[in-house]
Amino acid sequence: MSDNPLVPAGEAWEWPESEWRRVVNKVRAGRCLKPRTWPGGARCAVALSFDSDHDTIPLRDKDISPGRLSQGQYGHRQGVPRIRKLLQRYDLKATFFVPAVVALLYPEEQRGVAAEGHEIGIHSWIHERNSVLPYEVERDLNFRARDVLEKVSGQRPVGVRTASWDFSPHTLAITREMGLLYDSSLMADDEPYELVEDGQPTGIVELPVEWIRDDAVYFNMVRFGGLRPYTPPAGVYEIFRREFDGAYAENGLFLLTNHPHYIGHRSRIQILEELIRYMRSHSGVWFATHAEIAQYCKDQAGL
């Protein structure tokens, strides 16, 4: 039996139609916001994002092991610097989603990222899981996280990516109350779409993610568990390249999620550079931040 009052009582197969329809329709994908053309007549939009989790995953789990914490610290010491140099080398702007605790631990990193023209987005307080939080706690942590990011970086966030893409039944209402432009946590499409809550359009742009386009599923490592990296860098590059090829063929959006403590290693940053070179070899590719893409889609749709 669930402690969540939003979960209907009984087993799922016992729910009346009204209940499973309520659950399904709480947050849905609305109209597609893929524009007819991208800026300057570009054929494809590319959104590179980096979830700067750093130390927060072990902290969230109350894991005080210096070993686990050091894995996250690598993202600050090596991962983000390598990523920033790579983006600077190709004159690209990206979006960094940052937990508030990371911003407080490494304020100079966030100020440097913002000063270079990159976007800072909300990514939880301490990488908490929204689906286990009471509404009041989730709301408080989101507002506090936004305020910390603005104070530290000097940039007021306009978008959110939930930690672990864990989207609760309350998350969208909180996002709307915060007046944000977009979310990037859900997976209902390849292209941008408008979020619908309880059957009503919200005006919030969704920039959809997918585990296929996330480095963590290929490189994550849990020392005392069964989770081991199993995909070589060349294999990950092949997957990412094919996803871009599909977006390019369909005149759509290619959104890639990376984590500095994974992609920032020597053998892996090469994947990202090779992919950037490949994408830049195609004509009509618009590299932009999540905020720029979301605003363009919203404007084109007249929202």
N, C-alpha and C positions, 0 to 999 in steps of 0.2 A: 504493500500500500504506500502511495507517495505522500510525502508531507507537503507537497506543493498544491495549494488550493486550485491552481489553474489546470491541474491534471484531473480528468474525470475519474470518478470512483469506479472500481471494478476492473476487470480485464478488458483489453481493447476490443476483443470480439463481442463483448457484452454492451459496448457503448451504443446508444441510439444514434441515428443519423445526425441529429442536431448537435451531438457532442463531437463526433469526429469531423463534422463540417466546421464547427467552431475552431477546433484545433488547427485544421488545415488552413482556414481563411484568416487566422490571426495576422500573419505577415506573408504576403504573396508578391510574386513578380507581376507588375502591371505592364503598361505599354513599353515597347522597346524604344529606347532613346538613341539608338544608333543613327547618327546624322547621315543625310544623303551624301555629303562630302565632308572631308576633314579640312582644317585650315590650309589655305594655299593650294587646294586641290589635291592634298595628300591622299594616298590610297589606303594607308593604314596608320593607326595611332599606337604608339608604344608607351606603356606606363611601367617604369622600373620602380620597384619599391623594396625597402629594406626594413625589416622588423628588428629594431635594436633591443632585443630582449635582455642581453647581457646577463647580469646576475639574478634576474628576477624569477626565473623558473624554479631554481632550487629554493630561493627565499619564499616563494609562494607555497611550496611544499614543506616548508619548515625544515628544510635540509640544510644544516649548518656546516656541512662538510667543506673544508677549504678546497678540496679537490673539485667538487662540483662547481663551487663558486668561481674557481680559477678558469674553468671552461667558458663561463660567461664573460669573465674579465677579458678573455682573449678577444672578444668582439670589440671591446673598447681599445685595447692596446695595439692590435694588428688589423682586425677586420675592417673597422670603419676607416682608419687611415688609408688602407689599400683601396677601399671603395671610393673614397673621396678623390684620391689621386687618379684613379681610372676614369671617373666621371669628368674630372677636370681635363684630362688628356684628350677626351673626345668632345668636350664642351657640351655635356649633357646635364640636364636637371632631373632630379629624382625626388621621390617622397620617402621620408624616414618616419616610420611609426614607432613612437617612443613611450614606454611606460613611465609614469611620473617618477617612480623611484629611480629609474635609470637617469632621468634628467637631473635629479638631486645628487646622485652619485657622481655624475660626469657632466657638470654644467658647461664646461668649456667646450666639450664635444658638440653639444647642441647649439651653442652660440656659433661655433665654427661652421657647422652644417648649414645653419640659417643664413649666415653671412655670405656663403657661397651660392645662395639663391635656391637652395633646395627647400622643399616643403617639409614641415614638421606636423605630423598627424597624431591624434590621440590613440593610445594603445593600452588602456587600462591604468590602474594605479600600480599594482605589483604583479601583473599577469594573472590576476584572479579569474576564476571561472564564473561568468555571469549566471549560468543556469542554476547554480547552487545558492545564489545570493537572494535575500529578500529585496523587494523593489527599492525600499528606502536606502539600503546599503549600496546597491548598484548605482542608484542615482547620485548619491553623495560622492562615491568614488570617481564617477565620470566628471562631475563638476569640479571636484578638487584636482583631478588630473589635468583637465583643460587649463585651469588657472595656473598650475605649476609650470606647464609647458610654455604658456604665454609669458610668465614672469622670467623664466630661465632663458628662453630663446629670443624673446622680444617679438615673437610671431604668434598671433592668435590662431589656433587651429580651426579649420573649417570642415575637417573630415575625421572620421573615426574608423579604426579597424579593431574589432574586439579581439582580446587575447585568445589564442587558439581558435579563432573564428567561432567562439562560443556565444551565440546570439540567443538571449532569453526572450520570453514573451513580452518583457517590459522594455527591451533595448531600444526598439524603434520609437516608442513613446518618449523615452529619455532623449534620444537623438533629436527628435522634433522639438522638444522643449528647449534644448540647447541651441536651436536655430542653426544646425549644421547644414552644410551643402550636400554632403554625400556620406555614404557608408561604403566600406569595402570588406565585407565579411561573409557574404552569402554566395550561393552557387547555382542560381536558377537559370543562368544563360551564359553565353559567351560574350554578349554585348551589353553595354550599359542599359539599365532599365529603371523605371520609376517604381518605388516601393509602394505597396498598397497595404493598409492596415484596416482590418475589419471591413473589407470591401470598399474602402474609401482611398482614392489617390492621395499621397502625402506631399508630393513635390520633392521628396528626397531622392537623389540619384544613387543608384546602386552600381558600383564598379565591381563586377563579380570576380571572385577568386576561384581557385581550384587546386586541389592537392597535386594534380599533374604538373602544375606550374609553380611548385614550391620546392625549394631545395631541401627542406627539413626531412621530407619523406624518403629521400635518397641517402642522406648523410647522417641522420640522427643516430646517437649511440647511447645506450643505457648499460652501464657497466655491470650491474647486478641483475639485469633482466635479459630477455631474449632478443632485444632490439639491437641489431648490428647493421652498419652500412653495407650494402650489397651491390650498389650500382657504381661502376667506375665512372670517372669524370667524362670520358668519351660517350658513355651511354646517356648520361644526364644531358650533355650538350645535344645529342641527337634528339631527345625528347623535346627539349626546349625549342630547338630549331624547327622541328615539325609543327609544333604549336604555332610558332610565328608564321610558317609557310601557310598554314590554314587561315590564319587571320588576314594575311596579305591577300590571299586568293579571294577572300570574301569581303575585302574592303572594310575590315572590322578592327577590333581592339585586341591587342596583345598585352596582357597584364602579367607581370612576373613578380613573384614574391621570393625574396632571399633574406637570409639572416647573417649578419656580420660574423657571428661565431661559427658558422658553417661555411659559407661561400668565401669567407676571408682568408682561408688557408691557401698556401702557395699553389698547391695542385688544383685548387678549385677556382680561384680568382681568374685563372686562365680561361675557364669555361665562359665566364661572363664577358671577358674581353673578346674572345673569339666570336661569341654570339653578337656582341655589339658591332664588331667589324662586318659580320655577315648581314645584319639588318641594315647597316649603313650602305652596304653595297647595292641595295635595292633603291630604286627611285621612288619618291613619293612616300617617305616614312616620316611621320611627325612624332618626335620624342617630346613628351611633356609630363608635367607632374599630374598627380591624380586630381588636384584641385582645378588645374587648367582644363583637363579633359571633362570633368564633371560639369564645370561652368559652361563650356562650349556646348555640350550635349543639352544642358538645360535651356540655354539661350536658343538653340536651334529648334527645340521642341516648344518654345514659347511658354515654359512653365513659370 
